[in-house]
Amino acid sequence: MRIGVVCYPTFGGSGVVATELGHAMAKKGVEVHFFAYKQPVRLDTNSKNIFFHEVTVPEYPLFKFQPYELALSSKIVDTVIKHNINLLHVHYAIPHAYAAFMAKKVLSDQGINIPFVTTLHGTDITLVGSHPFYKSAVSFSINNSDLVTAVSDNLKKQTIDLFKVKKEIEVIPNFIDFSIHQSHNENCNRENIAKKNEKIISHVSNFRAVKRVLDVIKVFEKINKKLESKLILVGEGPEKEIAQRYCITVGIENNVSFLGESKQVYEVLCYSDLFLLTSQAESFGLAALEAMMMSVPVISTNIGGLPEINIEGVSGYLFDVGDIKGMAKKSIEILSDQTTLQKLKKSSRENAKRYDIEKVLELYIDVYDRTLK
Ligand code: GMT
């Protein structure tokens, strides 16, 4: 089998899911061809069966907006023909599903049938896709995909509520590769980061408004008043500067580290005691799952797909969006009691095992087989 995978190359979860799924398929002997405007951050082009095709959009002064979908569709068409690709899997509907549909039409004109699977990830439906300026095209791309998957029950429900969906949507959750990170919480060099009695709290995101990063800081501010603690933030995005400024204003800047787009997410999680995810929308929350896998309990909001992943009292606790007081109180409670903390750390990792890549991979293989038939 030869698959074409279209994704965003950035640090966002949809690109990570696409890349890790591609790597797992490649290990099973499938030839996997990635399409993106730059090499996805976690893509290892030295791996066997992995190929990367950069989509370049030539600049032309007439265009105010460069036609990325057009360049992507053309690249898909040419690569499908050249490498005899049998199936496309596009992650994030905008504009990938639309481009895949166009490529399929162009190829069909040449007597080539290429089915495509669309995986909906979240904001392609909730925040961006449902915008009236995009809605018709997104509806069309969903309905004209050969098979559609969504990363949580909640996202499936939201898609049905927001769009006129004629297509069946199958739920395949995101996943995590336990084989890569067996030895969690060992040899983390924690002593380089914090003092022995200091608690370490972390957050990973793209710092967009939807993540409410300021809430993360405000929760930490309250924790920090009661407990010796440090906050480590990984990621880059529009709200970062506001967050940095707030830390200086309230005088906690020496206890807060902004690491930017670090590739050392697992290293940070390895020495973390608690993970904060205060988003106002989150279809799945891959960052929270990564934390659990590394035995880090999660204090999160209770929106979107988060209640499917974060189980109250098992992997962490859930609160209404904006309930800074509640989140801080619970965090202090957990962090102050070593027995509770250790118990939660253990059960967080157990909870994450529901999303072991080995289980989820089978679901995707089945999707690919059915689509090809
Ligand atoms: O739009 C974003 O926030 C980025 C997007 C992505 O590309 O990672 O995130 C969405 O997809 C992730 C992977 O499936 C999910 O874990 C995130 O919950 C989801 N983000 C939102 O729903 C806000």
Boltz pocket constraint, residues with backbone or C-beta under 6 A from the ligand:
constraints:
  - pocket:
      binder: B
      contacts: [[A, 8], [A, 11], [A, 12], [A, 13], [A, 14], [A, 15], [A, 17], [A, 92], [A, 120], [A, 121], [A, 122], [A, 123], [A, 124], [A, 151], [A, 174], [A, 206], [A, 208], [A, 210], [A, 281], [A, 282], [A, 283], [A, 284], [A, 285], [A, 286], [A, 287]]
      max_distance: 6.0
